[in-house]
Amino acid sequence: MEHGPSGGSTAMRRRSGLRGGTRMEWLEHDILCIIFSFLDFFDLVRCTAVCKSWNAVIRKSELLQVLYFKLRRDSGESTSSGQRKSMEFGLQEVAMKYHRLCLQRGRIDIHQWKAHSVGVDQCRMKMGLLLTGVGDKVYFFFSCFTWKQLNQVMRLWSLDSYKCEEEYYIPDTASVVDFDFDESKVNSFFFYDLVINSFELFLCISSFQIVGLLGSRVGIWTRNGKRSIFPSREGTFSKGLCVRYENAHFMYIDPDAVIGCEDGTARVFDMYSQTCSRIIKMHAGPVTCLALSDDELILSGSSLGSVSISDLASDQRVARLRSTDSAGIRTLCFNPCSHLVFAGTTVGYTYCWDLRTMKSLWETRISSNVLYSLSHLRSDNSTLAVGGIDGVLRVLNQNTGEVLSRCFIDDERPISSTRNMHAFIEKKKGIRLPEDAEVDRIPRTCRPPITCLSVGMKKVVTAHNSKYIRMWKFNM
């Protein structure tokens, strides 16, 4: 009996444990090049982060370079050798333009899932992972005349699969006020590293740490589940209101957590020794929000309506940025690429200052109510996402303060519902509000208060002090 031409390969698949089909590893270099040539620019960039072999094929074939210079020619830019930008910078620039276009004009799909059994009011998104957490302790009726306390928990989610990767439990005696986390990664693919950062595709993680503010103490959690709380009860500090953390991988200094306190000080905690290394007086009133710069500056907002800047190395105040009204600063962020500082107030104003000149660039009132959170993609110099108590997700121009888009949730029945092995996902539509439309005419069910938001590539994640987390996906 003669074997067909595929008999050998079939036997090989049986020996290797495969029942059928074709593995990508079996395809030759030329065949992969043909397949990749049918992809558009952004899909091809994503393929560089799938595995080392794909990355090598794409780099060797120079497909990305061809598509990149084609995009530049189509946009009217010169491609002469003397004016060619580096591929890393050029690809990142193209990605940021696409990101802005999607946030300003793209179709909005909202995915929501139940993240906690009680209200979620905090979220942080970095490197394709999302950390969510709750605020005050919650009690529920357990039996006759008995109330049982629910343990607080922070959860780490994969944004690709909506899988809860880890859970981090809070001590029974503490409540989470604020938290931050950081990852250090190994640069597996150096050439396209900046573009992969922009697309939030990360390949291998070397370290992971969460810093949580537990009232008057600091908690540290690592990816392997270890937890430490410091200082001891005898060494607690005054009530903390906010925390920011930066790892030495990015700042080139020892990793520090900075706590903004009710007494107007910023307390710097060394993560190695787990001690308070410095106490810096920032304001006469409570420090309500914090941001850290790459050149060791602490930026803090106050309930008295000003932003104070201090040098982490010298503990000296560098400048004070003032708003035109006396409303408290509620949220703050800093763009290291443009050196711009953004702030949101308790009466709906947003402010922008240039850290190089310490001068105000613009101010605009985008709401009549408190703004809880504002954020932007680290490499983006064009758009700023803002959310607050009125529940409208706004996209602003970083350079002018112009409102580019106002979005809310279509609260009709979900378009679809799917359940994977990790979560039950409801999909809804997002709607853009016309320029002349009044926010108050939109039902409150379509715009639950946005207590916190975080921006990724073509997406924004929002928390609403409810059980659900929502991911807004913007696509052209």
ZADOLUM-347447 format. One line per 10 residues: number of its first residue (from 1); their letters; for each residue x negated, y, z of C-alpha. Coordinates in Angstrom, 1 decimal. Layout:
NUM	A	X,Y,Z  ...;
//
This chain:
1	MEHGPSGGST	0.0,0.0,0.0  -1.5,3.3,-1.1  -1.5,6.3,1.1  -0.2,9.6,-0.1  -2.6,12.5,-0.4  -1.7,13.8,3.0  -2.2,10.5,4.8  -5.6,11.4,6.1  -4.5,14.7,7.6  -1.4,13.1,9.0;
11	AMRRRSGLRG	-3.5,10.5,10.8  -5.8,13.3,12.0  -2.8,15.1,13.5  -1.6,11.9,15.2  -5.0,11.4,16.7  -5.1,15.0,17.9  -1.7,14.7,19.5  0.2,16.8,16.9  3.4,15.5,15.4  3.5,17.7,12.4;
21	GTRMEWLEHD	3.2,21.3,11.1  0.1,23.3,10.4  -2.1,25.1,12.9  -3.5,28.5,12.1  -7.0,27.3,13.0  -6.9,24.9,10.1  -6.5,27.7,7.5  -9.6,28.8,5.7  -10.9,32.4,5.8  -9.6,33.2,2.3;
31	ILCIIFSFLD	-6.1,32.0,3.0  -6.0,34.0,6.2  -7.1,37.1,4.2  -4.3,36.6,1.8  -1.7,36.3,4.6  -3.1,39.4,6.4  -3.0,41.4,3.2  0.8,41.3,3.2  1.0,43.0,6.7  1.3,46.7,7.2;
41	FFDLVRCTAV	-1.2,48.8,9.1  0.3,48.5,12.6  1.0,44.8,12.4  -2.6,44.2,11.3  -3.9,46.1,14.3  -1.9,43.9,16.6  -3.3,40.8,14.9  -6.8,41.9,15.8  -5.9,41.3,19.5  -4.4,37.8,19.0;
51	CKSWNAVIRK	-7.7,35.8,19.2  -11.4,36.2,18.4  -11.2,34.3,15.1  -8.4,36.6,13.7  -10.3,39.6,14.9  -13.4,38.4,13.1  -11.6,37.7,9.8  -9.9,41.1,9.8  -13.1,42.9,10.5  -15.1,41.0,8.0;
61	SELLQVLYFK	-12.5,41.5,5.2  -12.3,45.3,5.9  -8.6,45.2,5.5  -8.1,47.7,8.3  -10.5,50.1,6.7  -8.7,49.9,3.4  -5.3,50.5,4.9  -6.6,53.3,7.2  -8.2,55.3,4.3  -5.0,54.7,2.2;
71	LRRDSGESTS	-3.0,56.3,5.0  -5.3,59.2,5.0  -5.1,59.7,1.3  -1.3,59.4,1.4  -1.2,62.2,4.0  -3.5,64.4,1.9  -6.6,64.1,4.1  -10.1,63.9,2.5  -11.8,60.5,2.6  -15.3,61.7,1.5;
81	SGQRKSMEFG	-18.1,60.0,3.3  -19.2,63.3,4.9  -15.8,63.9,6.5  -14.9,60.3,7.5  -14.1,60.0,11.2  -15.1,57.0,13.2  -12.7,54.1,12.9  -11.9,54.0,16.6  -10.9,57.7,16.7  -9.1,57.6,13.4;
91	LQEVAMKYHR	-7.0,54.6,14.2  -6.1,55.9,17.6  -5.1,59.2,15.9  -2.8,57.4,13.5  -1.3,55.4,16.3  -0.5,58.5,18.4  1.2,60.2,15.4  3.4,57.1,15.0  4.1,57.0,18.7  5.3,60.6,18.7;
101	LCLQRGRIDI	7.4,60.1,15.6  9.1,57.1,17.2  9.9,58.9,20.5  11.2,62.0,18.6  13.3,60.3,15.8  13.2,56.5,16.2  16.0,54.1,16.8  16.5,53.4,20.5  17.0,49.9,21.9  17.3,49.5,25.6;
111	HQWKAHSVGV	16.5,46.2,27.3  17.6,45.9,31.0  17.1,43.1,33.5  17.7,42.6,37.2  14.3,43.2,38.8  15.3,43.1,42.5  18.2,42.2,44.7  18.3,45.8,46.0  17.7,49.2,44.4  14.4,49.8,42.5;
121	DQCRMKMGLL	13.1,53.3,42.7  9.5,53.0,41.7  7.7,51.6,38.6  4.2,51.8,37.2  3.2,50.5,33.8  -0.4,49.8,32.8  -2.0,47.5,30.2  1.1,45.7,29.3  2.1,45.0,32.9  4.9,46.6,34.9;
131	LTGVGDKVYF	4.9,46.9,38.7  8.3,47.6,40.4  9.2,48.2,44.0  11.9,49.3,46.4  12.1,52.1,49.0  13.6,51.8,52.5  14.4,48.6,54.3  17.8,47.1,53.5  20.1,45.2,55.8  23.1,43.1,55.0;
141	FFSCFTWKQL	25.8,41.4,57.0  24.6,37.9,57.9  27.1,36.5,60.3  29.5,37.7,63.0  28.0,40.9,64.6  24.6,40.1,63.0  22.7,42.1,60.4  19.7,40.5,58.7  16.9,42.5,57.2  15.8,41.8,53.6;
151	NQVMRLWSLD	12.1,41.6,53.1  10.7,44.2,50.7  8.8,42.9,47.7  6.9,44.4,44.8  7.0,42.5,41.5  4.6,42.4,38.6  6.3,41.8,35.2  5.0,40.9,31.8  6.6,43.3,29.3  6.3,40.7,26.5;
161	SYKCEEEYYI	8.3,37.9,28.1  10.0,39.7,31.1  8.4,37.1,33.3  7.7,37.9,36.9  4.0,37.1,37.1  3.5,37.8,40.8  5.4,38.8,44.0  3.8,40.9,46.7  5.6,40.9,50.1  5.7,43.9,52.4;
171	PDTASVVDFD	5.2,43.4,56.2  8.5,43.4,58.1  7.5,46.4,60.1  6.7,48.6,57.1  8.5,50.4,54.2  6.9,51.2,50.9  6.8,54.9,50.3  4.8,54.9,47.1  2.3,52.6,45.2  -0.2,52.5,42.4;
181	FDESKVNSFF	-2.2,49.8,40.7  -5.2,49.4,38.5  -6.7,46.8,36.3  -10.3,46.5,34.9  -10.6,44.6,31.7  -13.4,42.9,29.8  -14.0,44.4,26.4  -13.7,41.3,24.2  -13.3,43.2,21.0  -15.4,46.3,21.1;
191	FYDLVINSFE	-14.8,47.8,17.7  -11.1,48.0,18.0  -11.0,48.6,21.7  -9.5,52.1,21.5  -6.7,51.0,19.2  -5.9,47.9,21.3  -5.7,50.3,24.3  -3.2,52.4,22.4  -1.1,49.4,21.6  -1.4,48.0,25.1;
201	LFLCISSFQI	-2.7,44.6,24.0  -5.2,43.3,26.5  -7.1,40.1,26.3  -8.8,39.2,29.5  -8.6,40.8,33.0  -11.5,40.8,35.4  -9.9,42.5,38.4  -6.6,43.7,39.7  -5.6,45.6,42.8  -2.4,47.3,44.1;
211	VGLLGSRVGI	-2.5,50.1,46.7  0.7,50.8,48.6  1.6,53.5,51.0  3.4,52.0,54.0  4.4,55.1,55.9  1.3,55.9,58.0  -0.9,53.0,56.7  -2.3,51.7,53.5  -1.8,48.2,52.0  -4.0,46.5,49.4;
221	WTRNGKRSIF	-2.9,43.5,47.4  -5.0,41.5,44.9  -3.9,39.2,42.1  -4.8,36.1,44.1  -2.2,37.0,46.7  -4.6,38.4,49.4  -3.3,41.3,51.4  -4.8,43.7,53.9  -3.3,46.6,55.8  -5.4,49.4,57.2;
231	PSREGTFSKG	-6.1,51.4,59.3  -5.0,49.6,62.5  -2.1,50.9,64.5  -4.5,52.9,66.7  -5.9,54.6,63.6  -2.7,55.6,61.7  -2.5,59.0,60.0  0.3,61.4,59.7  3.2,60.5,57.5  2.2,59.8,54.0;
241	LCVRYENAHF	4.4,60.9,51.0  2.5,59.8,47.9  -0.6,57.8,46.8  -2.8,57.6,43.7  -5.6,55.1,43.1  -8.4,55.0,40.5  -10.8,52.2,40.1  -14.6,52.7,39.6  -14.3,51.1,36.1  -12.7,54.3,34.9;
251	MYIDPDAVIG	-14.2,56.9,37.3  -17.7,55.6,37.6  -17.5,56.2,41.4  -16.5,53.9,44.3  -12.8,53.1,44.1  -10.7,55.5,46.2  -7.1,55.8,47.2  -5.9,59.3,47.8  -2.9,59.8,50.2  -0.8,63.0,50.2;
261	CEDGTARVFD	0.4,63.7,53.7  3.2,65.6,55.4  0.7,67.8,57.2  -0.6,69.3,53.9  -3.8,67.2,53.7  -5.1,64.7,51.2  -6.8,61.7,52.9  -9.3,59.8,50.8  -9.7,56.1,51.7  -12.6,54.0,50.5;
271	MYSQTCSRII	-11.4,50.7,49.3  -14.6,48.8,50.1  -14.9,49.9,53.8  -11.1,50.4,54.2  -11.7,53.6,56.1  -10.7,57.2,55.7  -13.8,58.9,54.3  -12.5,62.5,53.9  -9.6,64.7,54.9  -9.1,67.7,52.6;
281	KMHAGPVTCL	-6.7,70.5,53.4  -4.6,71.1,50.2  -1.5,73.0,51.2  0.2,74.7,54.2  3.2,72.5,53.5  3.7,68.8,52.7  1.9,67.3,49.7  4.7,65.8,47.5  2.8,64.5,44.5  -0.8,63.7,43.3;
291	ALSDDELILS	-2.8,63.3,40.2  -6.5,62.4,39.8  -8.9,63.5,37.0  -11.8,61.5,35.6  -14.3,64.2,36.8  -13.4,63.7,40.5  -10.7,66.4,40.9  -7.7,65.9,43.1  -4.5,67.7,41.9  -1.7,68.0,44.4;
301	GSSLGSVSIS	1.8,69.5,44.3  3.5,71.0,47.3  7.1,71.5,48.5  6.1,75.2,48.7  5.9,75.5,44.9  2.2,75.4,44.1  -0.5,73.0,42.7  -3.8,72.9,44.5  -7.0,71.5,42.9  -9.9,70.3,45.0;
311	DLASDQRVAR	-13.3,68.7,44.2  -13.5,65.1,45.5  -17.3,65.3,45.7  -17.6,68.6,47.7  -14.2,68.6,49.4  -13.8,72.3,48.2  -10.7,73.8,46.8  -11.4,74.7,43.1  -8.2,76.6,42.2  -4.5,77.0,43.0;
321	LRSTDSAGIR	-1.9,77.0,40.2  1.3,78.9,41.0  4.8,78.6,39.5  7.0,81.6,38.9  9.7,80.4,41.3  9.4,79.1,44.8  10.9,75.7,44.1  9.0,72.7,45.3  6.8,70.7,43.0  8.4,67.2,42.8;
331	TLCFNPCSHL	6.2,65.4,40.2  2.8,65.9,38.6  0.6,64.4,35.9  -2.7,65.2,34.3  -3.8,64.6,30.7  -7.5,63.8,30.6  -7.7,64.2,26.8  -6.3,67.7,26.6  -7.1,68.9,30.2  -3.5,69.9,30.6;
341	VFAGTTVGYT	-1.6,69.7,34.0  2.2,69.1,33.9  4.6,69.6,36.8  8.3,69.2,37.4  10.2,71.0,40.2  13.3,70.5,42.4  15.3,73.0,40.3  14.6,71.5,36.8  11.6,73.6,35.7  8.6,72.0,33.9;
351	YCWDLRTMKS	5.2,73.8,33.9  2.0,73.4,32.0  -1.5,74.7,32.9  -4.8,74.4,31.2  -7.3,73.1,33.7  -10.3,74.6,31.8  -9.0,78.2,32.1  -6.7,77.6,35.1  -4.0,79.6,33.3  -0.3,78.8,32.6;
361	LWETRISSNV	0.5,77.8,29.0  4.2,77.5,29.2  7.2,77.0,31.5  10.7,75.9,30.6  13.9,74.9,32.5  15.2,71.7,31.0  17.7,70.9,33.7  19.6,72.5,36.6  18.7,69.6,38.9  15.6,68.0,40.4;
371	LYSLSHLRSD	13.1,66.4,38.1  11.8,63.2,39.7  9.2,61.9,37.2  7.1,62.9,34.1  4.6,60.9,32.3  2.7,60.4,28.9  0.6,57.9,27.2  -3.0,58.4,28.2  -4.3,59.0,24.7  -1.3,61.1,23.6;
381	NSTLAVGGID	-1.7,64.9,23.3  1.7,65.6,21.9  4.6,64.1,23.9  5.7,64.2,27.5  8.6,62.1,28.9  10.6,63.6,31.7  13.4,62.1,33.9  15.5,63.4,36.8  18.7,63.3,38.7  20.9,64.1,35.7;
391	GVLRVLNQNT	19.9,60.8,34.1  18.8,62.2,30.7  15.5,61.0,29.3  13.8,64.0,27.7  10.8,64.1,25.3  8.9,67.4,25.4  6.2,68.8,23.2  3.1,68.9,25.5  1.7,72.0,23.8  4.8,74.2,23.7;
401	GEVLSRCFID	7.3,72.8,26.2  9.9,72.4,23.4  12.5,69.7,24.1  12.1,67.3,21.1  14.8,64.8,22.1  17.4,64.1,24.8  18.4,60.4,25.2  21.0,58.5,27.3  22.5,55.0,27.5  25.5,53.9,25.5;
411	DERPISSTRN	27.4,52.4,28.4  29.8,50.3,26.3  29.5,46.6,26.3  25.9,45.3,25.6  25.1,44.7,22.0  23.8,41.3,23.0  22.7,39.3,26.0  20.0,36.7,26.0  18.6,34.5,28.7  15.0,33.2,28.3;
421	MHAFIEKKKG	13.3,31.0,30.8  12.3,34.1,32.9  15.2,36.6,33.0  18.7,37.5,31.7  18.2,40.4,29.3  21.0,42.8,28.3  20.4,44.8,25.2  22.1,48.2,24.8  21.8,51.2,22.4  20.3,54.5,23.2;
431	IRLPEDAEVD	21.9,57.7,22.0  20.2,61.0,21.2  22.1,64.0,22.4  22.7,66.8,19.8  21.0,70.1,20.5  24.3,72.0,21.3  25.8,69.2,23.4  26.3,69.7,27.1  24.9,67.1,29.5  27.7,67.4,32.0;
441	RIPRTCRPPI	30.2,66.1,29.4  28.4,62.8,29.3  29.9,60.2,31.7  27.6,59.5,34.7  27.7,55.8,33.9  25.7,56.6,30.7  23.1,58.5,32.6  22.2,57.1,36.0  19.5,59.1,37.8  16.0,58.4,36.7;
451	TCLSVGMKKV	14.0,58.1,39.9  10.7,57.1,38.1  9.5,56.5,34.6  6.3,55.2,32.9  5.3,55.6,29.2  3.8,52.9,27.0  3.2,52.7,23.2  6.6,53.4,21.7  8.4,52.6,24.9  9.5,54.1,28.2;
461	VTAHNSKYIR	10.3,52.1,31.4  12.8,53.7,33.8  13.9,53.0,37.4  17.3,54.2,38.6  17.5,53.2,42.3  19.6,50.3,41.2  18.8,46.6,40.8  18.0,47.0,37.1  14.9,48.1,35.3  15.4,49.5,31.8;
471	MWKFNM	12.9,49.5,28.9  13.6,52.0,26.2  12.1,50.8,22.9  11.6,53.4,20.1  11.2,52.1,16.6  11.3,53.6,13.1;
//
